[in-house]
Amino acid sequence: MKGFAAKDLRGNDVQELRRTLAKLQDDLFQHRLKNTTNQLTNTMLIRKTRRQIAILHTVLGEEKET
């Protein structure tokens, strides 16, 4: 998945953001599993996925405020 910025996500439907969050959390689990079994060649995927999850949490938190 290509990286994204918070400004790109603002204005999207909350349900769509939650689906994206669920997919990213599943991806993170898969990356960690592969890393544990030494099958993950690019360990930066874990870091990027965690950051994308944090961005989504930020945007979802902003949606709750309004």
C-alpha positions as CSV (number, residue, x, y, z in Angstrom):
1,M,0.0,0.0,0.0
2,K,1.3,3.4,-0.9
3,G,1.8,5.9,1.9
4,F,-0.7,8.7,2.5
5,A,-1.1,11.9,4.4
6,A,-3.7,12.9,6.9
7,K,-4.9,15.7,4.6
8,D,-5.7,13.1,1.9
9,L,-8.0,11.2,4.4
10,R,-9.9,14.1,5.8
11,G,-13.4,14.3,4.4
12,N,-13.6,10.6,3.7
13,D,-16.4,8.5,5.1
14,V,-15.8,7.2,8.6
15,Q,-16.8,3.7,7.7
16,E,-14.3,3.7,4.8
17,L,-11.6,4.9,7.3
18,R,-12.5,2.1,9.7
19,R,-12.2,-0.5,6.9
20,T,-8.8,0.9,5.9
21,L,-7.8,0.8,9.6
22,A,-8.8,-2.9,9.9
23,K,-6.9,-3.8,6.7
24,L,-3.8,-2.0,7.9
25,Q,-4.0,-3.8,11.3
26,D,-4.3,-7.1,9.5
27,D,-1.3,-6.2,7.3
28,L,0.7,-5.3,10.4
29,F,-0.1,-8.7,11.9
30,Q,1.0,-10.4,8.7
31,H,4.3,-8.4,8.6
32,R,5.1,-9.2,12.2
33,L,4.4,-12.9,11.6
34,K,6.6,-12.9,8.5
35,N,9.3,-11.0,10.4
36,T,9.2,-13.6,13.2
37,T,9.6,-16.5,10.7
38,N,12.4,-14.6,8.8
39,Q,10.3,-14.4,5.7
40,L,10.0,-10.6,5.6
41,T,12.6,-9.1,3.4
42,N,11.7,-5.4,3.9
43,T,11.4,-4.7,7.6
44,M,10.5,-1.1,6.9
45,L,7.0,-2.3,6.1
46,I,6.3,-2.7,9.8
47,R,7.3,0.9,10.5
48,K,5.4,2.3,7.6
49,T,2.2,0.4,8.5
50,R,2.4,1.5,12.1
51,R,2.7,5.1,11.0
52,Q,-0.3,4.8,8.6
53,I,-2.3,3.3,11.5
54,A,-1.4,6.3,13.6
55,I,-2.4,8.7,10.9
56,L,-5.8,7.0,10.6
57,H,-6.3,7.1,14.4
58,T,-5.6,10.8,14.3
59,V,-8.1,11.5,11.5
60,L,-10.7,9.3,13.2
61,G,-10.2,11.2,16.5
62,E,-10.7,14.5,14.7
63,E,-13.9,13.2,13.2
64,K,-15.2,12.4,16.7
65,E,-14.6,16.0,17.9
66,T,-16.8,17.5,15.2
